[in-house]
Amino acid sequence: MDLETLMHDYYITFSSKEGGEVLKDLANICYYNVSPYVPDSVRETDRRIAKQEVFMHIMEMLGEENFKKLQTEVLNNGE
């Protein structure tokens, strides 16, 4: 499978109503737009950073234009 096809598949997956709900949940558990830093816990900070990396990969695979669209429609409730 080529990269363009895979990126399209990511968009199809997360652009549906159900996919949008999953994307919201992933944003929440992956500390989207939240500092991963945990005072006095390097291990927990590293764990949160790793989760952010997964969400960043999803964003990259959606492509900038598609992610901005889903960010507005799904993650920011249309705002």
C-alpha positions in Angstrom: 0.0 0.0 0.0 1.4 3.4 -0.9 1.5 6.4 1.5 -1.2 8.3 -0.4 -3.7 5.4 -0.1 -2.8 4.9 3.6 -3.4 8.6 4.3 -6.7 8.4 2.5 -7.7 5.4 4.7 -6.8 7.4 7.9 -9.1 10.2 6.7 -11.9 7.8 5.9 -11.5 6.1 9.3 -11.6 9.3 11.3 -14.0 11.5 9.3 -17.1 9.4 10.0 -19.3 10.2 13.0 -18.0 7.2 14.8 -14.4 7.9 13.8 -14.8 11.4 15.1 -15.8 10.1 18.5 -12.8 7.8 18.5 -10.5 10.7 17.5 -11.9 12.7 20.4 -11.3 9.9 22.8 -7.7 9.4 21.5 -7.1 13.2 21.8 -8.2 13.0 25.4 -6.1 10.0 26.4 -3.1 11.1 24.3 -2.9 14.5 26.0 -3.6 16.5 22.9 -3.0 20.2 23.6 -2.0 19.4 27.2 1.5 19.5 28.7 2.8 15.9 29.3 5.0 17.0 32.1 4.4 15.4 35.5 6.5 16.9 38.3 8.7 14.3 40.1 7.8 11.5 37.6 10.1 11.1 34.6 8.5 7.8 33.9 4.9 9.2 33.7 6.2 12.2 31.7 7.8 9.8 29.2 4.6 7.7 29.0 2.5 10.8 28.2 5.0 11.9 25.6 4.8 8.5 24.0 1.0 8.8 23.8 1.3 12.2 22.3 3.6 10.7 19.6 0.9 8.3 18.6 -1.6 11.1 18.3 0.9 13.2 16.3 1.3 10.3 13.9 -2.4 10.1 13.3 -2.4 13.9 12.7 0.4 13.5 10.2 -1.3 10.7 8.4 -4.5 12.7 8.1 -2.6 15.4 6.4 -2.5 19.1 7.4 -5.7 20.1 5.6 -7.8 17.1 6.7 -6.5 17.4 10.2 -7.4 21.1 10.4 -10.9 20.2 9.1 -11.4 17.4 11.7 -9.9 19.6 14.4 -12.5 22.2 13.9 -15.4 19.9 13.3 -14.6 17.2 15.8 -12.1 18.2 18.4 -13.3 21.8 18.8 -17.0 21.1 18.4 -17.3 23.1 15.2 -15.7 26.2 16.7 
